[in-house]
Amino acid sequence: MFLKALKPKRLGAERVSVEEALGRVAAEDILAPDDLPSVDRSAVDGYAVRSEDTSEASQFKPKKLRLIHRGAVGRGQAMRIWTGNPLPRGATAVIMLEQTRQLKGGSIEVITAVTPGENVSRKAEDIKKGEVAVQSGARLQPHHIGFVVALGITNINVVRKPRIALLSTGNELVEFGRKPRTDQVVNSNRFVIAGLCQESGAEPLYLGIAKDNEDEIGKLIIDGLEKADVVITTGGTSVGEADLVPIVVSKLSKPGIIVHGVAMRPGMPTALGILKGKPIFILSGNPVAAIIGFEVFARPTIQKLLGVEDEPRPMARAKLTKRVAGALGRRVYLRVKAFEKAGELFAEPIRTRGSALYSTMTKANGFVIIPEDLEGLDESETVTVHLFSSLAK
């Protein structure tokens, strides 16, 4: 319902140097401006030779070749060559340095045979001029960067980072660095959601804390809509007297709130809205519920704004170490610790007492989804673990 109403489109492009491109998303196909390699090159340190001159060479029957230092390689000759050097004229292969013995008088002994083209990187073997080196929509990883640098490309077009305005709400919140009273809470959600945004390839923009006041909340949301592509709020989205954010969003403009309340646990109070064509994610103030709400709704939307087709969390199949209950009518995001034992993967459910406990996330390294039509999952049942960190020791 939300995506149908939003119709998210990929953001525009900006040009950056390859030094700044790691983790960004390619805005267009990156084409090879030339063949790579541009000529036949040596793939090893060794000697350029005619392959037929090494025929039947072995430890017990070495072949002797005369060293030359320039020009074409003729019959019975060899030329010293380093990795990446162009293959000299006449040579058809390269023999590795460790497969030769240096002799006095400017000669070497070859102790193994090489075939034509052995240890040679052929012209255009990696890529031909005009071929696609990196596809549009690819999130640029170190090997992508290395490839475009090897092609001599210095600047590329990437999708602009989505700007995400973050607003925390609640009279009980105080900023990081201030010592809270017993009736106050440090605004840690700010850092959690900002980190999730950065991990997704977006740029967080912190708007501050809004008290439980409609005018203050509305003013800061409008500010966020002017400065950013997405607004994410935490807190003020349940059914309490001070849960004002969905009310404010509904009053600001149409269509306003698309969904308020989702059959999931944690994160049931999550609300999804649209103002001025921009998405608003109204997440629970409870940290774990906010994380799951971001994971389920905000992260996929950010990917669509980046033009990334599908970028799920790494997944692994594991056996549950104990039976767990579901919640009929609600989709449960069960935190688990996935680990390997005797060559098998297991998922140990983390005991939870609500959605406000950070430790249930720090003890976990992934989650298992229990569908809303199941009463639970049995011990030793094989499940899919969505990993947000590496396997536990």
C-alpha positions, 0 to 999 in steps of 0.5 A: 500500500505504501509503495504504491502510494509513494511510487519511489524513483531513483534520485539524481546523479552526481560526479565523484572521484573514484577515491570517494566512490566506495560504497556508492551506487553507479548511476549509469553503466561504466564502459571500458574506454580501452582494451584491458590489457591494452597489449599482451602482457606478462602475468608473472615475473620470469622470462619471455620465450618461444614456447617451442624452445621449452618443449620437453624441458624438465629437471633432469633434461633442462633446456638452455636459452641465451639471454637478450636484453632488447629487440625481438625474442628469436629461436633459443633466446629469452628476455627478462620480464616482470609482471605487467610488462608488454610481451616482446615481439617473437615471444609466445609465453613466459616461464616463471622465474622459479622454473629457471636456473641462472647460468654463467655467460648470459644464459639460463636453464629452463626446467619445465615446458610452457605452452603458447600463451602460458603466463600471458595476459592477452590483449583485451582478455579482461575487457574489450573497449566499449564493454560494460565494466560496472553495471548501473545500480551496482553498489561499488565495492573495492574490486569495482574501484580497482577495475575502473582505476585499471581502466584509467577512469578517474571520475564516475557518476553515482546516485546522490545519497538520500538525505534522511531527516531524523527527528526524535520526540518525547518530553523524557528525552535528553541529548547525548552528553547530558546526565539524565534525571531518573525520569529522563532517557538519553536519546540513543535512537538518534545514533542507532537510526543514523548508523542504519542510514549510513549503512544503507548508503544514505546521509542522516540529518539530525533535526533534534528533539521535539517535545510532545507538542503538536506545533513543535513536532509539525514545525520540525517535520516541515523543516525536515521535508524542506531539507531531506528526501525522507523523514524518520521520527522515533517515538510518539506513535502508539495510542497514548495521550502524548503519541502525537506524530501520526496526528500531526502528519495527518493534519499537515497535508495529504495523503498524510498517514497511509498506515498506522499500526502493523501486525508485527512484533516488535514494531506494531505502532509503526506508521508510514506516511507521505507528505509532499511526495516524500516518505515519512517513517514514524517508528517506535521510541523503543530501540529494538522496535525502531531498528526492526521498523527501519529494517522492514520499511525504511531500508528497502525504500532507501534502496529504491531511492538509490536505484538498487534492485535488491540488497537483502541481508546475508542469509543462512539456513540454521537449526533452532536450538529450542522451540519458540512461540509465534503470535498468531496474527502478527509477524514476529522478528525473532532475534537469534544468535547464529553459530557453527558447531561441528560443521552445522549452523544453529540459531539460538533464540535470545530471551526477550522481555520487550522491545526496549532492551538493547542487549537483545540486539547486541547478543544477537547476530540476526533474526528469524521471521515467524509468519503470522499464521504460525503458532511457533517453530519447533526445536531443530526446525531449519529456519532462515537467519537474516544476518546483520553481523558475522556468525558467533564464536 
